[in-house]
Amino acid sequence: MIRTGGTLLAATALLASACSARDATTATAADAALAALPRTTPSALSPYYAQKPTWRPCTVAGFECATMTAPRDYARPAAGDVRLAVARKRATGHGKPLGSLLVNPGGPGGSAVGYLQEYAGAAYPSEIRARYDMVAVDPRGVGRSEPVRCLDGPRMDAYTQTDLTPDNPVEVKQVVAADKAFAEGCGRNSAGLLRHVSTVEVARDMDILRAVLGDRKLNYVGESYGTFLGVTYAGLFPDRVGRMVLDGAMDPTLTARRINEGQTAGFERAFQSFAKDCVRRPGCPLGGPGTSPAKVGDHLKAFFAKLDASPLRAADASGRRLGEALATTGVIAAMYDQEAWPQLREALTSAMKHHDGTPLLVLSDSYYERDARGRYSNLMFANAAVNCVDLPPAFAGPAEVEKALPAFEKMSPVFGRALAWASLGCAYWPVRATGEPHRIEAKGAAPIVVVGTTRDPATPYTWARALASQLSSARLLTYDGDGHTAYGRGSKCIDSAIDAYLLRGTPPAKGKRCS
């Protein structure tokens, strides 16, 4: 199955995206650098930095859990708090302790506590776990930390099945209605929190956690969106950066539109790699040996068109059928990790040859974090909430999407149309964005390792290069390969370079590339 940690999601039914180029019209905003906060803690925040959490056994054996508080609004600390869930696994070895290592899997909206307990706390290298206390905090609005709520299960089912390749004005209105209903649900059910789930606020929460844990510096591994969170921390608190790894890096200078464009191109690259692999395998449902990736894409598009007209049956307790929207999500979900390609081949074979949509539906549900009883985690709700407050919307309305369709379809003949329409949701968000694109230099920070994968579908390699060029102390580590993020995915070269940095503080050599 797909590892769910480290995904970069979008503010609507599908994913976010981007390109390294910038519009001239956004250059002024993007050229502004994030300013560091004063080194002295304001007196109004001192009680938060001095709090002493009560640790208790988690429901997952081997982990301790606690709750910490942070001001809901940093501009008005007296106006109320948010309660944040924290988990840790104590260092297991006898070597010199290295303090805490905070981990975040991305999203935005991924539960860091879940990631720690289900993956990092057991799968990180034993020497890392021996020397560090492994720690995670669910960001505000996420998981166990006052989660954003938007829609119940049946309404979310309807939302995820919205046709994102509308063929006429009636279907366009249905897309808009679905986005408005989603936004209205979030505004109705989480009104008090929506203005205060920005990445800047979460980064400030992380600094409180650093102090609560008793660490002078923050050691951190962030994946995908977790890189944006990490580099935001570095920009705000450069003197408090310890050993920081940003894997599957994002570029903070990009607008929402450019993010969407870049990821659209990224998923097309990933699909072409999958297509080349698939046709070399016996029984590939999209073509035989020698079939070009373009022709494979044509076959998949034709299959999606059939589903648009006539969804397939699926073994689903709620009675859902596999339509174009869910099938597209299922395919995209498998693009994050080449280890999921065999599962995707089997799912496509089941759907295209045996007319059973169940396996593709399983892939789609794994992406949305929907369980067999029709319950969704808050992943997609928090994802939208953070994305929509961090940046102004990619599109102001459907007319702008329609104007952009040729460009998106050129970037990805297979996914471009759906990903363009999936970028519309923030246009109807109930609160205005508080963030803008900006450079992050983090002058004075300790060396920061930025990791980029050359054929990463969700965070294109150009983003890693762009981030490394902004940071004053960055060291770019390149993985020449497929899949989203690189650490812990099978490259001994990548893993040994990152482990050496985390254990000894030695960053990779300049220009280091791995395969």
DOGU-475471 format. One record per residue (C-alpha): x, y, z; residue number from 1; residue in one letter. Coordinates in Angstrom, 1 decimal. Each point is the difference from the previous one (the first is absolute). Last residue first. Example, Ala and Ser with C-alpha at 12.3 -4.5 7.8 and 13.67 -1.06 7.14 Angstrom:
((13.7, -1.1, 7.1), 2, S)
((-1.4, -3.4, 0.7), 1, A)
***
This chain:
((20.6, 7.2, -7.3), 515, S)
((1.9, 2.7, 1.9), 514, C)
((1.4, 3.4, -0.8), 513, R)
((2.2, 2.2, 2.2), 512, K)
((0.5, 3.5, -1.5), 511, G)
((1.7, 1.3, 3.2), 510, K)
((1.0, -2.8, 2.3), 509, A)
((-2.8, -1.1, 2.4), 508, P)
((-0.4, 1.8, 3.3), 507, P)
((2.1, -1.2, 3.1), 506, T)
((-2.0, 0.5, 3.2), 505, G)
((1.2, -3.3, 1.4), 504, R)
((-3.2, -2.0, 0.5), 503, L)
((-2.5, 1.9, -2.1), 502, L)
((2.5, 0.8, -2.7), 501, Y)
((1.4, -3.5, -0.2), 500, A)
((-3.5, -1.4, -0.1), 499, D)
((-0.9, 2.3, -2.9), 498, I)
((3.0, -1.1, -2.1), 497, A)
((-0.5, -3.6, 0.9), 496, S)
((-3.6, 0.0, -1.0), 495, D)
((0.5, 1.7, -3.3), 494, I)
((2.8, -2.3, -1.1), 493, C)
((-1.8, -3.1, 1.4), 492, K)
((-2.9, 0.9, -2.3), 491, S)
((-3.0, -2.2, 1.0), 490, G)
((-2.8, 2.4, 0.9), 489, R)
((1.1, 1.1, 3.5), 488, G)
((0.8, 3.5, -1.1), 487, Y)
((-0.9, 0.8, -3.6), 486, A)
((-3.2, 2.1, -0.3), 485, T)
((-2.9, -0.8, -2.5), 484, H)
((0.9, -2.7, -2.6), 483, G)
((2.4, -0.5, -2.8), 482, D)
((3.8, 0.3, -0.1), 481, G)
((3.2, 2.1, -0.1), 480, D)
((0.1, 1.0, 3.7), 479, Y)
((1.6, 3.4, 0.5), 478, T)
((1.4, 1.5, 3.2), 477, L)
((0.1, 3.8, 0.1), 476, L)
((1.9, 1.6, 2.9), 475, R)
((-1.7, 3.2, 1.3), 474, A)
((1.7, 2.6, 2.2), 473, S)
((-1.3, 3.3, -1.5), 472, S)
((-3.2, -1.5, -1.2), 471, L)
((-1.3, 1.4, -3.3), 470, Q)
((2.0, -2.2, -2.4), 469, S)
((-0.9, -3.2, 2.0), 468, A)
((-3.7, 1.0, -0.3), 467, L)
((0.2, 0.4, -3.8), 466, A)
((1.9, -3.3, -0.5), 465, R)
((-2.5, -1.8, 2.2), 464, A)
((-2.9, 1.5, -2.0), 463, W)
((1.6, -0.9, -3.3), 462, T)
((-0.1, -3.6, 1.1), 461, Y)
((-3.8, -0.1, -0.1), 460, P)
((-1.9, -0.4, 3.2), 459, T)
((-3.0, -2.2, -0.7), 458, A)
((1.3, -2.1, -3.0), 457, P)
((3.6, -0.5, 1.2), 456, D)
((2.0, -0.8, -3.1), 455, R)
((3.3, 1.6, 0.9), 454, T)
((-0.4, -0.6, 3.8), 453, T)
((1.1, 3.0, 2.1), 452, G)
((1.4, 0.2, 3.5), 451, V)
((0.9, 3.2, 1.8), 450, V)
((2.5, -0.3, 2.8), 449, V)
((0.2, 3.0, 2.3), 448, I)
((3.3, 1.2, 1.3), 447, P)
((-0.3, 2.1, 3.2), 446, A)
((-2.1, 3.2, -0.4), 445, A)
((1.5, 3.4, -0.1), 444, G)
((-2.0, 1.3, -2.9), 443, K)
((-3.3, -1.9, -0.3), 442, A)
((-0.4, 0.9, -3.6), 441, E)
((-3.6, -0.6, -0.7), 440, I)
((-1.5, 1.7, -3.1), 439, R)
((-3.7, 0.9, 0.0), 438, H)
((-3.4, -0.9, -1.4), 437, P)
((-2.8, 1.5, 2.0), 436, E)
((-1.8, -0.9, 3.2), 435, G)
((-3.2, 1.2, 1.8), 434, T)
((-2.5, -1.5, -2.4), 433, A)
((-3.5, 1.2, 0.5), 432, R)
((-2.6, -2.0, 1.9), 431, V)
((-3.1, -1.8, -1.2), 430, P)
((1.7, -1.8, -2.9), 429, W)
((-1.8, 0.3, -3.3), 428, Y)
((3.0, 0.6, -2.3), 427, A)
((2.0, -2.5, 2.1), 426, C)
((-1.8, -2.8, -1.9), 425, G)
((1.1, 0.7, -3.5), 424, L)
((3.2, -2.1, -0.3), 423, S)
((-1.8, -3.3, -0.6), 422, A)
((-1.3, 1.5, -3.3), 421, W)
((3.6, 0.3, -1.2), 420, A)
((0.9, -3.4, 1.3), 419, L)
((-2.9, -1.7, -1.8), 418, A)
((0.9, 1.6, -3.4), 417, R)
((3.8, -0.7, 0.4), 416, G)
((-0.2, -3.7, 1.0), 415, F)
((0.6, -2.0, -3.2), 414, V)
((1.1, 2.7, -2.5), 413, P)
((2.3, 1.4, 2.7), 412, S)
((1.9, 3.2, -0.6), 411, M)
((-1.9, 0.7, -3.2), 410, K)
((-3.3, -0.7, 1.7), 409, E)
((0.9, 2.5, 2.7), 408, F)
((0.9, 2.7, -2.6), 407, A)
((-3.2, -0.7, -2.0), 406, P)
((-2.1, 0.1, 3.2), 405, L)
((1.1, 3.4, 1.2), 404, A)
((-2.8, 2.0, -1.5), 403, K)
((-2.5, -2.5, 1.3), 402, E)
((1.4, 0.4, 3.5), 401, V)
((-0.2, 3.8, -0.2), 400, E)
((-3.6, -0.2, -1.0), 399, A)
((-0.7, -2.4, 2.8), 398, P)
((0.9, 2.5, 2.7), 397, G)
((2.7, 1.9, 1.8), 396, A)
((2.7, -2.5, -0.8), 395, F)
((3.2, -1.0, 1.8), 394, A)
((-1.4, 1.3, 3.3), 393, P)
((2.1, 2.3, 2.2), 392, P)
((2.5, -1.9, 2.1), 391, L)
((0.5, -1.4, 3.5), 390, D)
((-3.7, 0.3, 1.1), 389, V)
((-1.4, -2.1, -2.8), 388, C)
((2.8, -2.6, 0.2), 387, N)
((-0.4, -0.4, 3.7), 386, V)
((-3.8, -0.4, 0.0), 385, A)
((0.0, -2.2, -3.1), 384, A)
((2.5, -2.5, 1.5), 383, N)
((-1.8, 0.1, 3.4), 382, A)
((-3.2, -1.2, -1.6), 381, F)
((1.7, -2.5, -2.3), 380, M)
((1.9, -1.7, 2.9), 379, L)
((-2.9, 0.1, 2.5), 378, N)
((-0.3, -3.7, -0.1), 377, S)
((-3.0, -1.3, -2.0), 376, Y)
((-2.6, -2.4, 1.1), 375, R)
((-1.8, -2.2, -2.5), 374, G)
((0.0, -3.2, 2.0), 373, R)
((2.8, -1.5, -2.1), 372, A)
((2.3, 2.9, 0.9), 371, D)
((0.7, 3.2, -2.0), 370, R)
((3.5, 1.4, 0.2), 369, E)
((-0.5, 2.0, -3.2), 368, Y)
((3.0, -1.6, -1.7), 367, Y)
((-0.8, -3.5, 1.4), 366, S)
((-3.5, 0.4, -1.2), 365, D)
((1.2, 0.6, -3.6), 364, S)
((2.2, -3.1, 0.1), 363, L)
((-2.9, -2.1, 1.4), 362, V)
((-2.3, 1.4, -2.8), 361, L)
((2.5, -1.1, -2.5), 360, L)
((-0.1, -3.5, 1.5), 359, P)
((-3.9, -0.1, 0.0), 358, T)
((-0.7, 1.2, -3.5), 357, G)
((-0.8, -3.4, -1.4), 356, D)
((-0.6, -0.1, -3.8), 355, H)
((2.2, -3.0, -0.5), 354, H)
((2.3, 1.3, -2.7), 353, K)
((0.1, 3.8, 0.6), 352, M)
((-0.8, 0.0, 3.7), 351, A)
((1.9, -3.1, 1.2), 350, S)
((2.9, 0.8, -2.3), 349, T)
((0.2, 3.6, 1.2), 348, L)
((0.1, -1.2, 3.6), 347, A)
((2.6, -2.6, -0.7), 346, E)
((2.2, 2.5, -1.8), 345, R)
((-0.5, 2.5, 2.9), 344, L)
((1.0, -2.6, 2.6), 343, Q)
((3.2, -0.7, -2.1), 342, P)
((0.7, 3.7, -0.1), 341, W)
((-0.3, 0.5, 3.7), 340, A)
((3.7, -0.5, 0.6), 339, E)
((0.5, 2.8, -2.5), 338, Q)
((-1.2, 2.4, 2.7), 337, D)
((-2.0, 3.2, -0.3), 336, Y)
((-1.4, -1.0, -3.4), 335, M)
((-2.3, -2.5, 1.7), 334, A)
((-2.2, 2.7, 1.4), 333, A)
((-0.4, 1.6, -3.4), 332, I)
((-1.5, -3.2, -1.4), 331, V)
((-2.5, -0.3, 2.9), 330, G)
((-0.9, 3.7, -0.3), 329, T)
((-0.7, -0.4, -3.7), 328, T)
((-2.2, -3.0, 0.8), 327, A)
((-1.9, 1.9, 2.6), 326, L)
((-0.8, 2.9, -2.4), 325, A)
((-0.8, -2.2, -3.0), 324, E)
((-2.6, -2.2, 1.7), 323, G)
((0.5, -3.1, 2.1), 322, L)
((-3.4, -0.8, 1.6), 321, R)
((-1.0, 0.8, 3.6), 320, R)
((-2.5, -2.2, 1.7), 319, G)
((0.9, 0.9, 3.5), 318, S)
((1.3, -3.5, 0.8), 317, A)
((2.3, 0.0, -3.0), 316, D)
((0.8, -2.9, -2.2), 315, A)
((0.2, 2.0, -3.2), 314, A)
((-2.1, 0.3, -3.1), 313, R)
((1.4, 2.2, -2.8), 312, L)
((-1.1, 3.5, -0.9), 311, P)
((-1.6, 0.6, -3.4), 310, S)
((0.5, 3.3, -1.9), 309, A)
((2.8, 1.4, 2.1), 308, D)
((1.4, -3.6, 0.3), 307, L)
((0.2, -0.3, -3.7), 306, K)
((1.9, 3.3, -0.2), 305, A)
((2.4, -1.2, 2.6), 304, F)
((0.7, -3.0, -2.1), 303, F)
((0.6, 2.1, -3.1), 302, A)
((2.4, 2.2, 2.1), 301, K)
((1.9, -3.1, 1.1), 300, L)
((0.3, -1.2, -3.6), 299, H)
((1.2, 3.4, -1.2), 298, D)
((2.6, 0.0, 2.8), 297, G)
((1.3, -3.3, -1.1), 296, V)
((0.2, 1.4, -3.5), 295, K)
((2.1, 2.9, 1.3), 294, A)
((2.2, -2.4, 2.0), 293, P)
((0.8, -1.8, -3.3), 292, S)
((-1.0, -3.6, -0.4), 291, T)
((3.1, -2.0, -0.8), 290, G)
((-1.0, -3.0, 2.1), 289, P)
((-3.7, -0.2, 0.6), 288, G)
((-2.6, 2.6, 1.0), 287, G)
((-2.2, 1.4, 2.8), 286, L)
((-1.1, -3.2, 1.7), 285, P)
((3.6, -1.2, 0.5), 284, C)
((-0.3, -3.8, -0.3), 283, G)
((3.7, -0.9, 0.1), 282, P)
((2.1, 2.9, 1.1), 281, R)
((2.1, 2.2, -2.3), 280, R)
((-3.1, 2.1, -0.8), 279, V)
((-0.3, 0.9, 3.7), 278, C)
((3.5, 1.3, 0.5), 277, D)
((-0.2, 2.5, -2.8), 276, K)
((-3.5, 1.0, 1.2), 275, A)
((1.2, 0.5, 3.6), 274, F)
((2.8, 2.2, -1.1), 273, S)
((-2.5, 2.0, -2.2), 272, Q)
((-2.3, 0.2, 3.0), 271, F)
((2.7, 1.5, 2.2), 270, A)
((0.8, 2.6, -2.6), 269, R)
((-3.7, 0.9, -0.4), 268, E)
((-0.3, 0.2, 3.8), 267, F)
((2.8, 2.5, 0.1), 266, G)
((-1.4, 2.1, -2.8), 265, A)
((-3.3, 0.4, 2.0), 264, T)
((2.1, 0.5, 3.1), 263, Q)
((1.7, 3.0, -1.6), 262, G)
((-3.2, 1.5, -1.2), 261, E)
((-1.7, -0.2, 3.3), 260, N)
((2.9, 1.6, 1.9), 259, I)
((0.1, 2.7, -2.6), 258, R)
((-3.6, 0.8, 0.5), 257, R)
((0.4, 0.0, 3.8), 256, A)
((2.8, 2.5, -0.4), 255, T)
((3.6, -1.1, 0.4), 254, L)
((2.7, 1.7, 2.0), 253, T)
((-0.3, -2.6, 2.8), 252, P)
((1.6, -2.8, -2.1), 251, D)
((-0.9, -3.5, 1.3), 250, M)
((2.5, -2.7, 0.8), 249, A)
((-0.4, -3.7, -0.2), 248, G)
((2.1, -0.6, 3.1), 247, D)
((1.0, 3.0, 2.2), 246, L)
((2.5, -1.2, 2.6), 245, V)
((0.9, 2.3, 2.9), 244, M)
((2.7, -0.5, 2.6), 243, R)
((-0.3, 2.9, 2.4), 242, G)
((-1.8, 3.2, -0.9), 241, V)
((-0.4, 2.3, 3.0), 240, R)
((2.0, 3.0, -1.4), 239, D)
((-2.1, 0.0, -3.2), 238, P)
((-3.3, 0.4, 1.9), 237, F)
((-2.6, 1.5, -2.4), 236, L)
((1.7, -1.1, -3.2), 235, G)
((1.0, -3.4, 1.4), 234, A)
((-3.6, -0.6, 1.2), 233, Y)
((-1.3, 0.8, -3.5), 232, T)
((2.6, -2.4, -1.3), 231, V)
((-1.4, -2.8, 2.1), 230, G)
((-3.6, 0.7, -0.8), 229, L)
((0.7, 0.2, -3.7), 228, F)
((2.0, -3.2, 0.3), 227, T)
((-2.9, -1.7, 1.9), 226, G)
((-2.0, 0.8, -3.2), 225, Y)
((2.1, -2.8, -1.6), 224, S)
((1.9, -1.7, 2.9), 223, E)
((1.4, 1.6, 3.1), 222, G)
((2.9, -1.2, 2.2), 221, V)
((0.8, 2.2, 2.9), 220, Y)
((2.5, 0.8, 2.7), 219, N)
((-1.0, 3.3, 1.8), 218, L)
((2.6, 1.6, 2.1), 217, K)
((0.3, 0.7, 3.8), 216, R)
((-2.1, -3.0, 0.8), 215, D)
((-1.9, -0.2, 3.2), 214, G)
((-3.1, -1.8, -1.4), 213, L)
((-2.2, 3.0, 0.9), 212, V)
((2.5, 2.3, -1.7), 211, A)
((-0.1, -2.0, -3.3), 210, R)
((-3.8, -0.2, 0.4), 209, L)
((-0.3, 3.7, 0.2), 208, I)
((2.1, 0.3, -3.1), 207, D)
((-2.3, -2.5, -1.8), 206, M)
((-3.0, 2.2, 0.8), 205, D)
((1.7, 2.8, -1.8), 204, R)
((0.3, -2.2, -3.0), 203, A)
((-3.7, -0.9, 0.2), 202, V)
((-0.8, 3.8, 0.0), 201, E)
((2.2, 0.6, -3.0), 200, V)
((-1.6, -3.0, -1.8), 199, T)
((-3.4, 1.5, 0.4), 198, S)
((-2.7, -1.7, 2.1), 197, V)
((-1.4, 3.1, 1.7), 196, H)
((-2.7, 1.5, -2.1), 195, R)
((-1.8, -3.3, -0.3), 194, L)
((-0.1, -0.6, 3.8), 193, L)
((-3.1, 1.8, 1.2), 192, G)
((-2.2, -1.0, -3.0), 191, A)
((0.6, -3.7, 0.1), 190, S)
((-3.4, -1.6, -0.6), 189, N)
((-1.7, 2.8, -2.0), 188, R)
((3.0, 1.3, -1.8), 187, G)
((1.2, -3.5, -0.9), 186, C)
((-3.5, -1.0, -1.2), 185, G)
((-0.2, 3.3, -2.1), 184, E)
((3.3, -0.8, -1.6), 183, A)
((-1.2, -3.6, -1.0), 182, F)
((-3.4, 1.3, -1.2), 181, A)
((1.7, 2.7, -2.1), 180, K)
((2.4, -2.5, -1.6), 179, D)
((-2.9, -2.3, -0.8), 178, A)
((-2.1, 2.8, -1.4), 177, A)
((2.9, 1.2, -2.2), 176, V)
((0.5, -3.5, -1.4), 175, V)
((-3.7, -0.4, -0.6), 174, Q)
((-0.1, 3.4, -1.8), 173, K)
((2.6, -1.3, -2.3), 172, V)
((-2.1, -3.1, -0.7), 171, E)
((-2.9, 2.1, -1.0), 170, V)
((2.2, 2.2, -2.2), 169, P)
((1.2, -3.0, -2.1), 168, N)
((2.7, -2.7, 0.0), 167, D)
((1.3, 0.2, 3.6), 166, P)
((3.2, -1.9, 0.6), 165, T)
((0.1, 0.1, 3.7), 164, L)
((-3.2, -2.0, 0.5), 163, D)
((-0.8, 0.1, 3.7), 162, T)
((0.5, -3.5, 1.5), 161, Q)
((2.1, 1.3, 2.9), 160, T)
((-2.7, 2.4, 1.0), 159, Y)
((-2.8, -2.5, 0.0), 158, A)
((2.1, -2.3, 2.3), 157, D)
((0.8, 3.0, 2.2), 156, M)
((-3.8, 0.7, 0.3), 155, R)
((-0.5, -3.7, 1.0), 154, P)
((2.9, 0.0, 2.5), 153, G)
((-0.7, 3.3, 1.8), 152, D)
((1.4, 3.3, -1.4), 151, L)
((2.2, 2.8, 1.4), 150, C)
((1.9, -0.7, 3.2), 149, R)
((3.4, 1.6, 0.9), 148, V)
((1.7, -2.1, 2.7), 147, P)
((0.7, 1.5, 3.4), 146, E)
((3.4, -1.6, 0.2), 145, S)
((-0.7, -3.8, -0.2), 144, R)
((0.2, -0.2, -3.8), 143, G)
((0.6, 3.5, -1.4), 142, V)
((-1.4, 3.4, 0.7), 141, G)
((3.1, 1.1, 1.9), 140, R)
((2.9, -2.1, -1.0), 139, P)
((0.2, -3.6, 1.4), 138, D)
((3.2, 0.0, 2.0), 137, V)
((2.7, -2.7, -0.5), 136, A)
((3.1, -1.1, 1.9), 135, V)
((2.7, -2.6, -0.3), 134, M)
((2.3, 0.3, 3.0), 133, D)
((3.4, -0.2, -1.8), 132, Y)
((3.1, -2.2, 0.5), 131, R)
((-1.4, -3.5, -0.3), 130, A)
((-2.8, 0.9, -2.5), 129, R)
((2.7, 1.3, -2.3), 128, I)
((2.1, -3.0, 0.5), 127, E)
((-2.9, -2.3, -0.7), 126, S)
((-0.7, 1.6, -3.4), 125, P)
((-3.6, 1.4, -0.2), 124, Y)
((-2.5, -2.8, -0.4), 123, A)
((-1.4, -0.4, 3.5), 122, A)
((-0.7, 3.5, 1.3), 121, G)
((-0.2, 1.3, -3.6), 120, A)
((-2.8, -2.2, -1.2), 119, Y)
((-3.3, -0.5, 1.9), 118, E)
((0.7, 1.8, 3.2), 117, Q)
((2.0, 2.9, -1.5), 116, L)
((-2.3, 0.3, -3.1), 115, Y)
((-3.1, -0.1, 2.2), 114, G)
((1.4, 2.8, 2.2), 113, V)
((0.9, 2.0, -3.1), 112, A)
((-3.5, -0.2, -1.2), 111, S)
((-0.1, 1.1, -3.7), 110, G)
((-2.0, 3.1, -0.6), 109, G)
((2.4, 2.0, -2.1), 108, P)
((0.8, -2.6, -1.2), 107, G)
((3.4, -0.5, 1.4), 106, G)
((1.5, -2.8, 2.0), 105, P)
((1.4, 2.0, 2.9), 104, N)
((2.8, -1.2, 2.3), 103, V)
((1.6, 1.7, 3.1), 102, L)
((3.3, -1.5, 1.1), 101, L)
((0.6, 0.7, 3.7), 100, S)
((3.4, 0.1, 1.8), 99, G)
((3.2, -1.5, -1.3), 98, L)
((0.6, -2.4, 2.8), 97, P)
((3.6, -1.4, 0.2), 96, K)
((-0.3, -3.7, -0.7), 95, G)
((-1.9, -2.5, 2.3), 94, H)
((-2.9, -0.7, -2.3), 93, G)
((-3.8, 0.2, 0.0), 92, T)
((-0.7, 3.7, -0.3), 91, A)
((-3.5, 0.6, 1.3), 90, R)
((-3.0, -0.2, -2.3), 89, K)
((-2.0, 3.2, -0.1), 88, R)
((-3.5, 1.2, -0.5), 87, A)
((-1.6, 3.5, 0.0), 86, V)
((-3.6, 1.1, -0.4), 85, A)
((-0.6, 3.7, -0.2), 84, L)
((-2.6, 2.0, 1.9), 83, R)
((-0.8, 3.4, -1.4), 82, V)
((-0.2, 3.0, 2.2), 81, D)
((-2.0, 3.1, 0.6), 80, G)
((-0.2, 3.8, -0.5), 79, A)
((2.9, 0.8, 2.4), 78, A)
((2.6, -0.8, -2.7), 77, P)
((-1.4, 2.7, -2.3), 76, R)
((2.4, 0.4, -3.0), 75, A)
((1.0, -3.7, 0.5), 74, Y)
((-3.6, -1.0, -0.5), 73, D)
((-1.0, -3.5, 1.3), 72, R)
((2.8, 0.3, 2.5), 71, P)
((1.7, -3.3, 0.6), 70, A)
((-0.7, -2.9, 2.4), 69, T)
((1.7, -3.3, 0.5), 68, M)
((-1.6, -3.5, 0.4), 67, T)
((1.9, -3.1, 0.7), 66, A)
((0.7, -3.5, -1.3), 65, C)
((2.7, -2.6, 0.6), 64, E)
((0.7, -2.8, -2.4), 63, F)
((1.1, -3.6, 0.5), 62, G)
((-3.4, -1.5, -0.3), 61, A)
((-2.6, 1.9, -2.1), 60, V)
((-2.8, 1.2, 2.3), 59, T)
((2.5, 2.6, 1.2), 58, C)
((1.6, -0.3, 3.4), 57, P)
((0.0, 3.3, 1.9), 56, R)
((2.1, 3.2, -0.1), 55, W)
((-1.3, 3.0, 1.9), 54, T)
((1.1, 3.2, -1.8), 53, P)
((2.1, 2.6, 1.8), 52, K)
((-0.7, 3.5, -1.3), 51, Q)
((2.8, 2.6, -0.1), 50, A)
((-0.2, 0.9, -3.7), 49, Y)
((-3.7, 0.5, 0.2), 48, Y)
((0.3, 2.1, 3.2), 47, P)
((2.6, 2.2, -1.8), 46, S)
((-2.3, 0.9, -2.9), 45, L)
((-1.3, 3.3, 1.4), 44, A)
((3.5, 0.9, 1.1), 43, S)
((1.2, -0.1, -3.6), 42, P)
((2.8, -2.5, -0.6), 41, T)
((3.3, 1.7, -0.8), 40, T)
((1.6, -1.0, -3.3), 39, R)
((-2.3, 2.3, -2.0), 38, P)
((-1.8, -1.7, -2.9), 37, L)
((1.9, -0.6, -3.3), 36, A)
((-1.4, 1.6, -3.1), 35, A)
((-1.3, -2.0, -2.9), 34, L)
((1.6, 1.4, -3.2), 33, A)
((-1.9, 2.1, -2.5), 32, A)
((0.9, -1.0, -3.6), 31, D)
((-3.1, -2.1, -0.3), 30, A)
((-2.3, 2.9, 0.7), 29, A)
((1.7, 2.2, -2.6), 28, T)
((0.3, -2.8, -2.5), 27, A)
((-3.7, -0.8, -0.1), 26, T)
((-0.9, 2.0, -3.1), 25, T)
((3.2, -1.2, -1.7), 24, A)
((-1.4, -3.5, 0.3), 23, D)
((2.5, -2.5, 1.5), 22, R)
((1.8, -3.0, -1.4), 21, A)
((0.7, -3.0, 2.2), 20, S)
((-3.3, -1.7, -0.7), 19, C)
((-2.7, -1.2, 2.3), 18, A)
((-2.8, -2.4, 1.4), 17, S)
((-2.8, -0.7, 2.6), 16, A)
((-2.0, -3.2, -0.1), 15, L)
((-3.6, -1.4, -0.3), 14, L)
((-3.4, 0.7, 1.4), 13, A)
((0.8, 3.6, 1.1), 12, T)
((2.7, 1.8, 1.8), 11, A)
((2.7, -2.2, -1.3), 10, A)
((2.2, -2.8, 1.5), 9, L)
((3.7, -0.4, 0.5), 8, L)
((0.6, -3.5, 1.4), 7, T)
((2.8, -0.8, 2.4), 6, G)
((-1.5, -2.8, 1.9), 5, G)
((-2.7, -2.1, -1.6), 4, T)
((2.2, -3.0, -0.9), 3, R)
((-1.8, -1.5, -2.9), 2, I)
((-1.0, -3.7, 0.4), 1, M)
***
